[in-house]
Amino acid sequence: MSEAALVASRRAPSLGAFERYLTLWVALCIVAGVGLGQWLPGLFHALGTATVAQINLPVALLVWLMVIPMLLKIDLAALGQVRNHWRGIMATVGINWLVKPFSMALLGWLFIGVVFRPYLPAGMIDGYRAGLILLAAAPCTAMVFVWSNLVDGEPHFTLSQVALNDAIMIVAFAPLVALLLGLSSITVPWDTLLLSVLLYIVVPVIAAQLWRRGLLAKSGPAALGRTLRILAPLSLAALLLTLVLLFGMQGAQIVRQPLVIAMLAVPILVQVYFNAGLAYLVNRRLGVAWCVAGPSALIGASNFFELAVATAIALFGFQSGAALSTVVGVLVEVPVMLSVVALVRRSRGWYERGQAT
């Protein structure tokens, strides 16, 4: 068995207590950030202005701490396994790159630009919509291993699908974001967007792959597993600290508009259920096995919210509506994805009856 197959065939850990209550920790970070922002405004202003070429340095460091441990799980050699599950891969890629970003742009226009527009701050509308687009423009690369395990997903499919999405993201994220922001009449700072892709996608992918190969060459899969277990808390801690910083800058706005978060959550919830359901149905129509269709639906629905938060801050700033939109995505990610997991598991009999037919 190859190294990629060996690592992929190992059962991913189930959702731990910390991850299961991620929404609670995010909510506590919101409270802490808002309170600290009111108490220490000078500190948060200094952190918010610590930028080079519009890239915030504290956030860049935290994003690397978030993303690199997650990308360390990915073996790009798994791209060679794509052909083994080509129908499920085709369905997931179509949802991730041809449906989800455009459906989110449409939902952002509908809910933020029309339905909720009278209740939102007038100057923040474009920023909110931009954040939603950033949230949907890249598929999740880390938590999907947990979701896949919870639906008894085929591990080789999950690994190869995530590796393929990472490869696509390197070349497609910036053009796709620029296209959708342009269609939404939102100005795109191309130099900052390309620098964000370099810092938050290309550099972490290269660093993670070099680190992974070094660990495997020196001590084998056991060393890789130990390193991942050690780094997992660091990655989540970096995410939560980023949220404290963000809400420290956003605090005054949130206190004035507490219902904004609920309104921003609506298009996110709709797009998750829509894209998960569509991916599930397309796989069923194609006769794909349930153990592939389950993770396909979950990968099709989930977002790379760490990248979205970092890019929103880089493009539009800490105090932007875009940054707030992406953080709302973090807030709802775990409970909504757990609900999708439950729906996929409960519908297995229905799915397999239709597949057999």
C-alpha positions, 0 to 999 in steps of 0.5 A: 500500500502506498504512503498516500493510501496508508494515511488515507485509510486510517480513520479520521478522528471523530469530532472532539469536544472542542470542535463540537462546541466551536460555535460556543467558543466563537460566541465567547470570542465575539463577547471578548472581542467586543468588550476588549475593543471598547476597553482597549481601543488604542491596542486594536487600532495599532494592530489593525494598522500593522500592515504591509501592502495592505496585508495585516501582519498579525492576521497573516501570522495567525492565518499561517498558524491556522492553515498550515496544520490543516494543509499538513493533512493533505497528500497531493500525491492523492491526485493520482486517485482522482480517476478511481471516483471520477463521478463523485469528483465530477459532481463535487468539483461542479458544485464547488466551482461552478455552482456555489460561488455564483449561487452565493453571489445571487443569494447575497444580492437577494437577501443583502441587496434587496430583502434586508437592505432597509435594515442594514447600514447603508454604507456596508451593503457592498462589503457584506456581499463581498464577504459572502462571495469570499466565503463561498469562493473556496471549498473547505480543506480541513474540517471535511475530514471530520465530516467525512468520517461522521458519515462513514465516507470513503477516505480515499475519495475525501483525500483525493477530492481535497487535494484536487480542490487545493490544486484548483484553488491555487489558480482559480481563487483570485480570478473567481473572486475578481469576477464575482466582485466585479459582477457585483460592482465591487472594486477589486484591488488586484495587487492585494488579491494576488498577494493574498493568494500568494500568502494564504494559499501558495506559501502555506501549501508549499510549506505544508507539503515540504514539512509533510515530506520531511516528517514522512521521510524521517520517521514515517506516518506515526510522526506525521500523526503525532505532529497533527495532534500537537498542532490541532489545538494551535490551529484552532487557538489561532482562529479564535484569536483572529476572531477576538482581533476582528471583533475588537475592531468591529465591536462598536458596529455590532453593538449598534446593529446586533441583528446584522449577524442574524441577517447575514446568517440567512444566505449562508444557511440557504447556500449550505443546504442548497449546495449539499442537497444538490451535490447529494442528488447529483451523485444519486443520479449518477449512481455514485455509492453512498460512502462517496456521495456523503462526503461529496455533499459535505465538501460541496457545502462547506467553506474554507472560512479561514482563507475567507476571513484573512482575504476579507481583512486584507482586501477590505480591512478589519472594520469592513462588512466583508470581514464581518460576513466571513466571521458569521460563516465561522459562527454557523459552520459547525452546527449547520454542517452537523445538521447536514451530517445527520440528514445524510446519515438518516437518508441512507436507505432512501439514497441506496434505494434510488441508486439501485434503481 
